[in-house]
C-alpha cells in the first residue's frame, strides 16, 4: 500500500462558537480525486476552509506527507496546498501569464523577481490547460471556463501536491464543465491529490476515486463513489427520490449517472 499523502482526523470547526463541521476524517493517496458532496449548507466549503486554515479549527488535525500543517507558516503551507476558488473577479487587466506567475510568490525571496525557470513553468502550466496561445490575453476578458482553467494553471504552477477546488464547475456550461473535469483527471494522473466540492451527484462518478457525502456537517459515507453513492444514501442526504443508473456509452464504457425521480 502506498504511503498516505493527506490524513484528516476528527476535523471540527465553524464560525465563532457555532460548529458547522463535526468530526470529519479521511485519508488520501497521491493521485486521488476526492469529491465532497452534499446539499447547500452541509459544510463543504467550511470543511475546505478548515483544511486550508482559512478559519481556525476547534479540534482535529491535518497531516500532509507526514507534516502537521499547524506547524507550517503560510509561505510553507502554500508549497503543499493550492486553492482554486469558484470565481475570481479580478478587474485589473493582468494577462493570463501574469495570473499564473502569481503562484510562484511563495518561492520568491523578499527582493527576488521571477527567474526564467519560473516563467517557463508558468508557460508549461498554461500549455497543460491548452491556453498557451492566450498567455498575453487579459484575464478579465476571458470566458468563465477560460478563467477557471487559468486558475487551475496557476495552482499547477504553484508546484504543490494538493489542489483544493471549491465548486469549480458550478457556473459553467456543459462544455466548460467537461474541460474542467478533463483538467482534474490530468492533475490526478500526474500524482496530485485533488479535492473538489460539488453539488452534482453525477460528477464523482466522472472524476473521483473517493467521495465524501456530507449532511449537516457530518460524514454520511466515505469511499469509492460506486460504493458510497447509493440510491438510499443520496435520497437520505438530498431528501428526494434518486436513482444511480449504469449505462454503456458509445465507446462501450460503463458510466453512471444520477436521476431524480
C-alpha positions as CSV (number, residue, x, y, z in Angstrom):
1,X,0.0,0.0,0.0
2,X,1.4,3.4,-1.0
3,X,2.1,5.9,1.8
4,X,-0.8,8.2,2.6
5,X,-0.2,11.8,1.5
6,X,-3.1,13.5,3.2
7,X,-4.6,12.5,6.5
8,X,-7.5,14.4,8.1
9,X,-8.6,13.3,11.5
10,X,-11.7,14.4,13.5
11,X,-11.9,17.8,11.9
12,X,-14.3,20.2,13.8
13,X,-14.9,23.8,13.3
14,X,-17.1,26.6,12.1
15,X,-17.7,30.3,12.7
16,X,-17.4,31.9,16.1
17,X,-18.8,29.4,18.6
18,X,-21.0,27.7,16.1
19,X,-19.7,24.3,15.0
20,X,-20.5,23.5,11.3
21,X,-18.2,20.6,10.6
22,X,-18.5,17.7,13.1
23,X,-15.6,15.3,13.3
24,X,-14.8,14.6,9.7
25,X,-12.0,12.2,8.9
26,X,-10.5,10.9,5.7
27,X,-7.2,9.8,4.1
28,X,-5.9,10.1,0.5
29,X,-3.0,8.9,-1.6
30,X,-1.2,10.7,-4.4
31,X,-3.4,10.6,-7.5
32,X,-6.7,10.5,-5.6
33,X,-9.5,12.8,-6.5
34,X,-12.0,13.4,-3.6
35,X,-15.4,14.8,-4.3
36,X,-17.1,16.5,-1.4
37,X,-20.8,16.1,-2.0
38,X,-24.0,17.3,-0.3
39,X,-26.7,19.9,-0.4
40,X,-26.3,23.7,0.3
41,X,-25.3,24.4,3.9
42,X,-23.9,20.9,4.5
43,X,-20.4,22.1,5.4
44,X,-18.5,21.5,2.1
45,X,-16.9,25.0,1.8
46,X,-16.4,25.2,5.6
47,X,-14.5,21.9,5.5
48,X,-12.2,23.2,2.8
49,X,-11.6,26.4,4.8
50,X,-10.7,24.4,7.9
51,X,-8.4,22.2,5.9
52,X,-6.6,25.3,4.5
53,X,-6.5,27.1,7.8
54,X,-8.6,30.0,6.4
55,X,-10.7,29.7,9.6
56,X,-9.5,28.2,12.9
57,X,-10.3,24.6,13.9
58,X,-12.0,23.7,17.1
59,X,-10.4,20.2,17.0
60,X,-8.7,17.7,14.7
61,X,-5.5,17.5,12.8
62,X,-4.4,17.7,9.1
63,X,-1.2,15.9,8.1
64,X,0.4,16.3,4.7
65,X,3.3,13.9,3.8
66,X,4.0,13.4,7.4
67,X,3.9,17.1,8.3
68,X,1.3,18.6,10.7
69,X,0.1,21.6,8.8
70,X,-0.4,23.5,12.0
71,X,3.4,23.7,12.3
72,X,3.8,25.3,8.8
73,X,3.9,29.1,8.3
74,X,1.8,30.5,5.5
75,X,4.6,30.5,3.0
76,X,5.4,26.8,3.5
77,X,1.8,25.9,3.7
78,X,1.5,27.3,0.1
79,X,4.0,24.8,-1.0
80,X,1.7,21.9,-0.1
81,X,-1.8,23.3,-0.9
82,X,-3.1,25.2,-3.9
83,X,-6.6,26.8,-3.6
84,X,-8.8,27.3,-6.7
85,X,-11.8,29.5,-5.8
86,X,-15.2,29.2,-7.5
87,X,-14.7,32.6,-9.3
88,X,-12.1,35.3,-9.4
89,X,-13.5,38.8,-10.0
90,X,-10.1,40.4,-10.8
91,X,-10.8,43.7,-12.5
92,X,-7.2,44.6,-13.2
93,X,-6.1,43.6,-16.7
94,X,-3.4,41.1,-15.8
95,X,-2.5,38.7,-18.6
96,X,-3.1,35.0,-18.2
97,X,0.6,34.5,-17.8
98,X,0.8,37.1,-15.1
99,X,-2.1,35.5,-13.2
100,X,-0.3,32.1,-13.4
101,X,3.0,33.7,-12.4
102,X,1.5,34.8,-9.1
103,X,1.6,31.2,-7.9
104,X,5.4,31.4,-7.6
105,X,5.3,34.1,-4.9
106,X,5.8,31.6,-2.1
107,X,9.2,30.6,-3.7
108,X,10.5,34.2,-4.0
109,X,12.8,35.9,-1.6
110,X,11.9,39.4,-0.3
111,X,13.7,41.1,-3.1
112,X,13.7,38.4,-5.8
113,X,11.9,38.8,-9.1
114,X,10.7,35.8,-11.2
115,X,13.5,33.8,-12.8
116,X,13.4,32.4,-16.3
117,X,12.6,28.9,-14.8
118,X,9.5,30.5,-13.1
119,X,8.3,32.0,-16.4
120,X,9.0,28.7,-18.2
121,X,6.9,26.8,-15.6
122,X,4.1,29.3,-15.9
123,X,4.0,28.7,-19.7
124,X,4.1,25.0,-19.2
125,X,1.2,25.2,-16.9
126,X,-0.8,27.2,-19.4
127,X,0.1,24.6,-22.1
128,X,-1.2,21.8,-20.0
129,X,-4.5,23.6,-19.8
130,X,-4.3,24.3,-23.6
131,X,-4.2,28.0,-23.0
132,X,-0.6,28.9,-24.0
133,X,-2.0,30.8,-27.1
134,X,-3.8,33.1,-24.6
135,X,-0.7,33.8,-22.4
136,X,-0.8,37.6,-23.2
137,X,-4.6,37.9,-23.3
138,X,-6.2,39.9,-20.4
139,X,-7.6,37.5,-17.8
140,X,-10.6,39.7,-17.1
141,X,-11.7,39.5,-20.7
142,X,-11.8,35.7,-20.8
143,X,-14.8,33.5,-20.7
144,X,-15.8,31.8,-17.4
145,X,-14.4,28.5,-18.5
146,X,-11.1,30.0,-19.6
147,X,-10.7,31.9,-16.3
148,X,-11.3,28.7,-14.4
149,X,-8.6,26.9,-16.4
150,X,-6.2,29.8,-15.8
151,X,-6.8,29.4,-12.1
152,X,-6.0,25.7,-12.4
153,X,-2.9,26.5,-14.3
154,X,-1.9,28.9,-11.5
155,X,-2.4,26.1,-9.0
156,X,-0.4,23.8,-11.1
157,X,2.4,26.4,-11.3
158,X,2.5,26.6,-7.5
159,X,4.0,23.1,-7.6
160,X,2.0,21.7,-4.7
161,X,0.9,18.1,-4.0
162,X,-2.7,19.0,-3.1
163,X,-5.2,21.1,-5.1
164,X,-8.4,22.3,-3.5
165,X,-11.3,23.4,-5.7
166,X,-14.5,24.9,-4.4
167,X,-17.3,24.1,-6.8
168,X,-15.2,24.7,-9.9
169,X,-17.9,23.9,-12.4
170,X,-20.9,25.5,-10.7
171,X,-21.4,28.5,-13.0
172,X,-20.1,26.8,-16.2
173,X,-22.0,25.4,-19.2
174,X,-21.7,21.7,-20.1
175,X,-18.8,22.0,-22.5
176,X,-16.8,24.0,-20.0
177,X,-17.7,21.6,-17.2
178,X,-16.2,18.8,-19.3
179,X,-13.0,20.9,-19.8
180,X,-12.6,21.3,-16.1
181,X,-13.3,17.6,-15.5
182,X,-10.6,16.7,-18.1
183,X,-8.1,19.1,-16.3
184,X,-8.9,17.4,-12.9
185,X,-8.2,14.0,-14.4
186,X,-4.9,15.3,-15.9
187,X,-3.8,16.6,-12.5
188,X,-4.6,13.3,-10.8
189,X,-2.7,11.4,-13.5
190,X,0.4,13.5,-12.6
191,X,0.1,12.3,-9.0
192,X,-1.6,15.4,-7.5
193,X,-4.3,15.0,-4.8
194,X,-7.4,17.0,-5.9
195,X,-10.2,17.9,-3.5
196,X,-13.4,19.1,-5.3
197,X,-16.6,20.3,-3.7
198,X,-19.7,19.8,-5.9
199,X,-23.4,20.0,-5.9
200,X,-23.7,17.4,-8.7
201,X,-24.2,13.7,-7.6
202,X,-23.0,12.7,-11.1
203,X,-19.6,14.4,-11.0
204,X,-17.9,12.0,-8.6
205,X,-18.6,9.1,-10.9
206,X,-16.9,11.0,-13.8
207,X,-13.7,12.2,-12.0
208,X,-13.4,10.9,-8.4
209,X,-11.5,7.9,-6.9
210,X,-13.1,8.8,-3.5
211,X,-16.4,10.5,-2.4
212,X,-17.3,12.1,0.9
213,X,-21.0,12.5,1.4
214,X,-21.9,15.2,4.0
215,X,-25.2,16.1,5.7
216,X,-25.3,18.9,8.2
217,X,-21.6,18.8,8.7
218,X,-21.4,15.1,9.4
219,X,-20.0,12.3,7.3
220,X,-22.7,10.0,5.9
221,X,-20.2,7.9,3.9
222,X,-16.7,7.9,2.5
223,X,-15.1,5.7,-0.1
224,X,-15.2,4.9,-3.8
225,X,-18.2,6.6,-5.5
226,X,-19.6,3.3,-6.8
227,X,-19.7,2.0,-3.2
228,X,-20.5,5.3,-1.4
229,X,-23.2,7.0,-3.5
230,X,-26.1,4.6,-3.3
231,X,-29.7,5.4,-4.1
232,X,-30.6,5.2,-0.4
233,X,-27.8,7.5,0.8
234,X,-28.4,10.1,-1.8
235,X,-32.1,10.1,-1.0
236,X,-31.3,10.5,2.7
237,X,-29.0,13.4,2.1
238,X,-30.9,15.3,-0.6
239,X,-34.4,14.5,0.6
240,X,-35.8,13.4,-2.8
241,X,-36.1,10.1,-4.5
242,X,-32.9,9.4,-6.5
243,X,-31.5,6.5,-8.6
244,X,-28.0,5.8,-9.8
245,X,-28.2,4.2,-13.3
246,X,-25.4,2.4,-15.1
247,X,-25.3,3.0,-18.8
248,X,-22.9,2.0,-21.6
249,X,-21.6,4.9,-23.7
250,X,-20.9,4.7,-27.5
251,X,-17.3,3.7,-26.7
252,X,-18.6,0.7,-24.8
253,X,-17.5,2.1,-21.4
254,X,-19.8,1.8,-18.4
255,X,-20.8,5.1,-17.0
256,X,-23.0,6.0,-14.0
257,X,-25.5,8.9,-13.9
258,X,-27.9,10.1,-11.2
259,X,-31.6,10.7,-11.8
260,X,-34.1,12.4,-9.5
261,X,-37.4,10.5,-9.6
